Amino acid sequence: MKTIPLFIGLLVATLSPIPSAGAKTKAEPATSTEAAYDQALLSAVASLADAYLLQTRHTLEVLAQTAEAQTGKWERMERLVKASVPPTLPEVLWFVQPDGTYYTSAEGLTDQKLSDRTYFPGLIAGETVCGDLVVSKSTGKKSVIIAVPVKNGERVIGGLGASIFVDDLSQLLKDRLKLPAGSLFYALTPDGVTAFHIDPKLDFVDPRQMQSPTLGDAVGTMLGRTSGEVSYEFNGLPRRVYFKTSTLTGWRVVYGRVLPKARE
């Protein structure tokens, strides 16, 4: 199993807080030092988020190649699946059969099916799933889905997946990165829905529906570009953020600051 890349820790370790310039009477453009610092923190947030998701995908890919998984029988793979739940990021691993019946590492056989999930047809057709957002049927938690097909020969006999709890992912990023006061980060799916947010209350929200025209415009800009800088106002305060696109999920990962309110 691959570990979280060491360069993330080295990157964070080299970042020292920028001294405060005191209260500003208006939202001024970022200095070159501030911009470079915030872009480095954006890279740290994006890289660490991708690393956790990629680690889960690698775990599932290894499991899918085992003889136990390729039997398609839960009782044969159950021990391996339960032992593979990562200790660093809370999530539930599961195995789904072609009819949608599924088993989880936490509960075993469930009384529901996954056949109504939008990702299900592609998974059973042999496609890898990476970044779909759902409210978990087994836990009721907001989750991001990573899943890989399980094959016996050329035939798909099911899928192994993980439901990663997005509020725990955000908390893990906060704990690991030790971001400066006033920081905010989040990720937007290609559809413009918030995949995870430093404020869990804003998970799975479409920010274009939050009655902030400048935020709506900023989201439109971010979805139309692969990277860049935007500013907007939310909850009465200006914000300046930088964004980049994850090659793993296609999400726009965003990092920035809440700025002092301009004085009249």
Buried (B, 14 or more C-beta within 10 A) or exposed (E): EEEBBEEBBEBBEEBEEEEEEEEEEEBEEBEEEBBEBBBBBBBBBBBBBBBBBBBBBBBBEBBBEBEBBBBBBBEBBBEBBEEBBBEEBBBBBBBBBBEBBBBBBBEEEBEEBBBEBEBBEBBBEBBBBBBBBBEBBBBEBBBBBBBBBBBEEEEBBBBBBBBBBBBBBBBBBBEBBEBBEEBBBBBBBEEBBBBBBBEBEBBBBBBBEBEBEBBBBBBEBBBEBEEEBBBBBBEEBBBBBBBBBBEBBEBBBBBBBBBBBEEE
